[in-house]
Amino acid sequence: MLTKHPHATGLPGPKVAIIGAGAAGLMAARILTASGLSVTLIDKSRGLGGRLATRRVESFAFDHGCPSVHVSDPADLALMADLTAAGTAVAESEGKYLGLPGMSSLLKPLAEGLDLHRGVRIAGVRREPAGWYLRPDTADDAEMGPFDWLLVAAPAPQAADLLAGYPDVSTQISKAVMAPRWTLMVVPDGDLNQESERIQFEDEVLDFAIRNDTKPGRGGPESWVVHARQDWSGANLEISSDSARDRLLAGFRAHIPQGYPRYVTAHRWRFAEVASPLGGPYVIDPDLRLMAGGDWCLGPLVTDALASGRAMAAQVLAFSEPALR
Ligand SMILES: Cc1cc2nc3c(=O)[nH]c(=O)nc-3n(C[C@H](O)[C@H](O)[C@H](O)COP(=O)(O)OP(=O)(O)OC[C@H]3O[C@@H](n4cnc5c(N)ncnc54)[C@H](O)[C@@H]3O)c2cc1C
């Protein structure tokens, strides 16, 4: 996968904790580990990839978060070439990549060999003279630490909450704005006879729908992921999942008449996409050895999250050079 740094031989170096195993956290973790640093990567989800997500139910699978990734930056293209060689990415068209067998698998090779803790939500962090300590939200999990560096690679509002005790950093993070999105996963009871695999709606509720089963490497029965409009999602953020399902399904059936589906469910992404980014690759307090980053720093795309992850890793390495020499 990524080339190993000559120091990647277990030499003592700074210990880094990264909260969030989405694109930003995985990228940072991979670079730092390959550079010989000791990295602990923690995510509250049992899966990997954050909003690069795939829901599997019975024989169905849905990419219910980010549906595909567009890249043009040379570093991203090189990464996609590595992932393609590793069998977790496939190019659908020039610069457009999908995860295999689902979007959640796209970045899996970046996690190889990492000290990865999944299903662990960090409820609190604190800086002591010895370093950073992380408190998981379950009584079963012991406090983690000390770490020399803490990188928080969570969506901006979650990162700001976690770092509320460090207002210089959390106030900066809070300047980024994220928008929600409801998505609907549908397996129709019969062929919908659509010519296209992407339907764009002119609608007050629905934005677009993408057919899932015909994406490369998928298969199974016909399945669709329907994305609600961001403004409708924002105005209806707190309705129940059942209500959202019924509203979105009614909208979908109004456009594409069908019987009652074989399977249907809705998912709320409270922090789906970046509406207004921060404008720099991360937020840092160098004295505390604290950074926060993610797509919300640079823009609404996976490529923005990867760039933020790379920039955070480069900053840690710049600080750590004397220790690594
Ligand atoms: C519906 C939808 C459609 C999208 N469409 C596109 C698109 O077409 N193209 C595109 O490029 N991008 C798209 N995106 C955006 C893209 O998915 C994101 O930009 C990118 O995945 C963000 O990566 P990230 O690492 O910054 O954050 P995330 O992927 O959100 O990763 C953050 C991780 O932090 C973890 N975390 C948070 N708090 C804690 C805690 N306290 N303890 C432990 N773990 C924690 C979360 O579980 C998560 O895994 C879409 C997203 C959604 C939801």
The ligand as a Gaussian input file, in Angstrom:
#p B3LYP/6-31G(d) Opt

LIG

0 1
 C      -25.567000      11.315000       2.129000
 C      -24.173000      11.769000       1.814000
 C      -23.805000      12.029000       0.494000
 C      -22.493000      12.431000       0.201000
 N      -22.121000      12.608000      -1.112000
 C      -20.813000      12.836000      -1.399000
 C      -20.350000      12.835000      -2.764000
 O      -21.121000      12.625000      -3.707000
 N      -19.020000      13.050000      -2.992000
 C      -18.122000      13.264000      -1.974000
 O      -16.922000      13.384000      -2.216000
 N      -18.547000      13.290000      -0.683000
 C      -19.855000      13.082000      -0.389000
 N      -20.274000      13.063000       0.924000
 C      -19.352000      13.580000       1.961000
 C      -18.255000      12.593000       2.340000
 O      -18.825000      11.382000       2.741000
 C      -17.431000      13.245000       3.451000
 O      -16.880000      14.464000       2.976000
 C      -16.264000      12.396000       3.988000
 O      -16.593000      11.027000       4.029000
 C      -15.901000      12.939000       5.367000
 O      -14.814000      12.230000       5.944000
 P      -14.306000      12.650000       7.385000
 O      -13.198000      11.729000       7.740000
 O      -14.024000      14.113000       7.418000
 O      -15.541000      12.451000       8.380000
 P      -16.480000      11.099000       8.715000
 O      -16.487000      10.250000       7.519000
 O      -17.699000      11.662000       9.243000
 O      -15.611000      10.394000       9.837000
 C      -15.665000      10.819000      11.172000
 C      -15.637000       9.604000      12.089000
 O      -15.562000      10.076000      13.441000
 C      -16.259000       9.154000      14.246000
 N      -16.553000       9.819000      15.523000
 C      -17.229000      10.976000      15.724000
 N      -17.270000      11.279000      17.042000
 C      -16.623000      10.276000      17.690000
 C      -16.344000      10.014000      19.069000
 N      -16.730000      10.848000      20.055000
 N      -15.651000       8.880000      19.382000
 C      -15.233000       8.017000      18.411000
 N      -15.487000       8.229000      17.091000
 C      -16.164000       9.345000      16.729000
 C      -17.490000       8.800000      13.418000
 O      -18.049000       7.564000      13.815000
 C      -16.907000       8.764000      12.002000
 O      -16.551000       7.439000      11.605000
 C      -21.556000      12.637000       1.258000
 C      -21.926000      12.358000       2.574000
 C      -23.216000      11.933000       2.853000
 C      -23.568000      11.609000       4.287000

